[in-house]
Amino acid sequence: MVKHIQRLSYLPSLTDYSETINTARLREERIKRARQVMRQQGIPAMLVTGANNIRYLTGYRGVDFQRQLDHVLFFVEHDPVVFIHAGHYQTIPAFMPWIKHWRIGRGWLQQICGPEAAREEAKLFAEEIRQELHERGLTGEKLGVACYDDLAKTALAEAGLTIVDAWPLLLEAGTIKTQDEIACLKEAVSICGIAYQRILEILKPGVTVAQVTHASRNALTEGGAEVPSTAIWSGPQNAWRGSPVNRRIEYGELLYASLCGTSYMGYTACNYRSFIVGRQPNDREKDMYKRLMDRINAAIDATKVGNTTADAVKAFPKASTRGCKDEAEVLTVEIGHGIGLVTYPPSLVNYNMPVINRQWSLKNPQPFDKGMVIAYESLEGEPGFGGVRVENVVVVTEDGAEMMDFFPRDEILVAGA
């Protein structure tokens, strides 16, 4: 039987009479975990790009409207050096006194400056990194590099640095969440419930997908989301998801709403709920939904310390039961995945380890551990008839998985009846 995590007892505002999210502790414990992983792998320095990854390591919230605008040179034994783009360089450092070393960040805007100018800029970028390492006696050591393009990696190698892939280190660091990271994810999921309530209130025959999406995003923003995200699949599309389109929602239709990517302090929720418009579901629809929930609940029940992803994935049917020839055909449709802050940019949802699916987990299982936060999702549908989809977020505790979602999920949600 699926059990829930303890409900939030506070808003994340500062107070002296209740324990809330401790942002200083959040930063410090993430840094501690990253350094622990680096020590284990013998990597004394890491060069990382991607706004969420830099935020994980420093607390600086950058931007990813272009790749590689910001960088962090992160050390096991030294304070990090943060390279930020021109739009932030003159103002942001004054607001983040815990970061001691700031530099202007070099980038080449995906080479729109032309190949020669890009190579020249990359050479300057690499030389500045080499100089920082030299000042700390680390030019002869391995430099972990994560999320950079080939031009950056080539320039670093040509500067005489020994570079290794640091993305696996970031993934490992982000796999186990601290108490404050779990609280951030609880906030993100809680905010999603506000939007689902708004969808229930506005959804009725005759409204458009755009109207429902707009109302949902407003609710997310009002609820405190850092980034609000909503996508609606309805009518002919929702048996097997295509690109969302704006259309008029008709009486009796099934639809599902994704709030995946809605974030709080960078931590993204991954949530789906299913709705029916104007009437109660019939027996065929109830049966479809029951099959969906039975396997999600079974996967959650198997998610416990001592088990692996191979135990949980047994709850998912083979892709062939859907008429698919390869498990790759249901990737991101029938899956469980870690969720957090670390991500390979650009990304709407911050997928973390582990992954639970038949494509990989039976042959290459990953162990469950306390502190993992995992989103489980599945879909049931028949083309020409309609479909249902649900996704729930759980945290792994010593006593098994506890669900963060409190918004109703046991039945298809009836709206506009």
C-alpha positions, -999 to +999 in steps of 0.1 A: +000+000+000+014+034-010+021+057+019+026+094+020+055+116+033+047+140+061+029+170+048+046+204+047+039+224+079+052+258+066+056+281+037+093+284+027+095+320+041+120+329+068+107+325+103+122+320+138+094+297+151+095+268+126+122+248+108+120+257+071+143+253+042+178+263+054+194+277+023+229+280+038+228+244+049+213+234+014+244+249-003+269+236+022+256+200+021+256+199-017+292+212-018+302+186+008+286+158-012+302+169-045+336+171-029+332+136-013+325+121-048+355+140-063+378+127-036+366+091-042+374+095-079+407+113-074+396+145-092+408+176-074+391+201-097+360+202-119+350+227-146+312+227-150+287+246-171+249+246-171+229+269-149+214+242-126+248+224-122+265+256-112+237+263-088+241+229-073+278+236-066+277+272-056+241+286-051+246+310-081+215+309-103+226+316-138+208+313-171+209+289-201+194+311-228+227+302-246+249+274-237+282+279-218+275+314-207+285+307-171+311+284-156+324+272-123+358+259-115+351+238-084+377+224-061+380+198-034+404+219-013+398+255-025+370+279-028+352+278-062+358+303-089+326+314-107+328+328-142+296+347-151+284+363-183+283+400-189+246+404-181+252+394-145+288+403-138+283+439-127+255+432-102+251+396-090+283+392-069+271+418-044+242+396-035+262+364-030+289+371-004+295+333+002+312+332-033+346+347-029+360+345-065+342+360-095+354+363-131+339+374-163+328+344-183+339+338-218+317+321-244+312+319-281+274+318-284+274+285-302+299+299-328+277+325-343+308+347-343+323+324-369+347+295-365+379+316-363+366+340-336+351+310-317+385+292-317+402+324-305+377+329-277+380+292-266+417+296-265+414+326-241+388+307-221+412+277-217+442+299-208+422+316-180+412+282-166+448+270-168+460+301-149+435+295-121+447+259-118+484+271-119+478+294-090+466+265-070+493+240-081+468+218-100+479+221-137+494+186-136+463+170-121+431+157-137+405+183-145+369+170-146+349+187-174+311+185-176+286+197-203+310+215-226+311+214-264+340+199-283+355+233-290+359+240-252+374+205-246+398+208-274+410+242-262+415+229-227+435+200-240+456+222-262+464+244-231+481+213-217+454+202-193+445+166-186+407+165-189+383+137-180+345+135-181+330+148-149+293+143-158+292+109-140+305+127-109+277+152-110+252+125-115+265+106-086+266+137-063+230+145-072+216+111-067+211+113-029+191+143-017+197+162+015+169+171+038+167+206+023+167+193-012+138+169-003+120+199+011+125+218-021+110+189-041+081+187-017+074+224-023+075+218-061+051+189-059+028+208-035+026+238-059+015+214-086-015+205-066-026+242-067-026+240-105-045+207-107-072+223-085-073+253-109-076+229-139-105+211-122-123+244-117-119+258-152-122+225-172-155+221-189-169+214-224-160+243-248-129+256-231-097+255-251-064+239-243-048+273-243-072+286-217-066+256-194-028+259-199-029+296-191-050+291-160-027+264-148+005+284-153-010+313-135-018+291-105+017+277-105+032+312-105+008+323-077+017+292-057+054+302-057+069+282-087+102+296-099+094+282-133+057+273-141+052+245-167+020+230-181+012+209-211-022+194-220-030+164-242-066+159-251-089+142-275-073+123-304-038+129-292-039+117-257-040+079-264-003+082-273+012+116-267+021+138-296+029+175-296+003+195-276-021+215-298-046+242-290-081+228-296-116+230-281-122+204-254-154+185-261-179+168-238-169+134-226-132+136-235-103+122-216-073+144-212-041+145-191-021+174-178+017+175-174+032+199-149+067+184-155+094+211-153+076+232-127+104+241-103+110+255-069+146+267-062+156+249-093+142+215-083+117+203-109+085+184-102+074+156-126+037+152-124+007+140-145-030+137-137-058+125-158-092+141-162-126+134-179-148+163-190-185+166-183-193+130-172-183+101-150-159+076-165-174+044-179-163+009-170-139+006-199-121+039-188-121+028-152-105-005-161-079+013-181-071+036-152-070+007-127-044-011-148-023+020-149-025+026-112-019-010-102+015-010-119+026+024-106+017+014-071+035-020-075+066-002-087+064+022-057+060-007-033+091-023-046+111+009-042+130+003-010+165+001+004+178-034-003+160-037-036+172-026-070+156-010-101+152-046-114+127-053-086+106-023-093+106-026-131+088-060-129+056-039-123+059-026-159+046-047-187+068-055-217+067-030-245+054-058-268+021-057-249+016-023-266+025-037-300+060-023-298+091-042-311+116-025-289+116-012-253+130+021-267+096+028-281+083+034-245+113+054-232+099+083-211+064+068-213+068+037-190+095+048-166+107+058-132+136+082-129+154+102-103+147+139-101+165+169-086+187+199-096+216+184-115+209+182-153+226+181-187+215+214-203+193+223-219+166+204-201+130+210-191+130+183-163+161+175-143+164+137-147+187+122-121+198+086-113+184+060-110+163+049-140+136+022-138+126+008-172+127-025-191+151-011-215+180-010-190+171-020-155+168-058-158+202-061-173+219-032-155+201-027-122+208+002-099+203-001-061+178+020-043+192+041-014+177+064+013+174+099+001+167+092-036+137+111-050+120+092-079+091+100-103+071+071-116+049+074-147+029+053-170+003+055-197-027+035-208-046+043-240-062+032-272-060+052-304-094+066-314-107+060-278-085+080-255-059+076-228-049+082-192-016+090-177-003+095-142+030+104-126+039+105-089+070+116-070+083+095-041+112+097-017+131+066-006+132+063+032+144+036+056+109+023+056+103+023+019+091+049-006+068+077+006+048+097-018+051+135-021+018+139-041-013+146-020-036+157-049-061+129-056-048+101-079-069+070-071-095+078-098-098+097-130-106+133-120-141+144-131-143+180-142-172+201-155-199+175-147 
